[in-house]
Amino acid sequence: MIYEWLYPFRTVDGLSFLNVLRYTSFRAIMSAMTAMLLSFVVAPWFIQKLRGKQISQIIREEGPATHHAKKGTPTMGGALILLSVLVPTMLWADVHNVFVIATAAVTAGYGAVGYLDDRLKIEGSNTRGLPGRYKLICQIVIGGFAIGYLFFNEPALPAHWLEIRSRLSVPFLAFAKHPVALPLYVYAAFALFVVVATSNAVNLTDGLDGLAIGPVIINAGTYSLWAYVAGSVLFGRPLATYLDVPGFPEMAELTVYGAAVIGAGIGFLWYNTYPAQVFMGDVGSLALGGGLGMFAVITKTELLSVILGGVFFIEAVSVITQVVSFKLFKKRVFLMAPIHHHYEKKGWPEPRIIVRFWIISILLALVALSSMKLR
């Protein structure tokens, strides 16, 4: 809204400095700073309110013994993350940009689903919450509206996006030289799967103090850099053309949203780092995962997201493997799933698991970024 309200006044005498608002990079920096400041200022009051209302984490009885010490720690801190992401995005982004609208809508919608799930867990004093099938249906419906808006609402969509919306980008292969075109409805279904799967993968990763928010920050930073580069024009030539990656000017606006995620994540991590003063809960993990999934779809990095979000992917695969193995063979592959609990059962200290997963996430982000040039 700041961009919408103030940028038109740049031509007024004495207000020419407002021209700086035209630069996505400046607004992204301001978005990150606003999100971080909002988190730092509101968090102490917010955590105290959660304690006062006894909104605390429900601990799984079968979980690692060390987790019982976490009983009573406030949860649903993800609501603060949502506030710190959506408010700066609305303030500093172009709110008419269809990609910002769709991504923010999925973030808010998945946050609402997560909120309902958390509330049911707290009220029922158990870890069941919203039944999985209902949670999945809600995610599909919300994500389906966003994907439908981006793939089929042609009058509102940029021409550059219409040209590439159903083309799949393969990592480390030139986008223009190796076209992989899919039927539009098939691609839309694939895109919806990516959004829902990423959301749930981030949710599964959120099991240790700071474990999920670290890779979320790293992923958001990588996607933001990707969107900015792929949407930029240098010396009259689109950088996406030079790098042979899918890109168009409107994509760069997502950098403002990504910067808000980074700022909000850092602010939250201050209180979520080991030993955590607050947990994000499903209201945060489902929302952030949905936002990252939308980032992957819009930047055409759905396949690359398996590498970039490798930590989330491994966590999800560990759960699927464990369930399938136990149902078919009555054997467990891991001591406990998701895989971070496996290492806890092996005796690894929680901080060691967290930091090592962060390091892996950084390395995977560098590999993902290298694919821009290694084609």
NORMO-V901623 format. One record per helix or strand of 2 or more residues. SS is the DSSP state (H for helix, E for strand). FROM is the first residue (numbers start at 1). LEN is the number of residues. If there is no record, write none. Layout:
BEGIN
ss/from/len
SS/FROM/LEN
SS/FROM/LEN
END
This chain:
BEGIN
ss/from/len
H/2/10
H/16/7
H/24/29
H/65/6
H/78/15
H/98/27
H/132/21
H/154/3
H/159/6
E/167/2
E/180/2
H/184/22
H/211/20
E/233/2
E/237/2
H/239/5
H/249/24
H/281/18
H/305/4
H/310/20
H/339/7
H/350/21
END
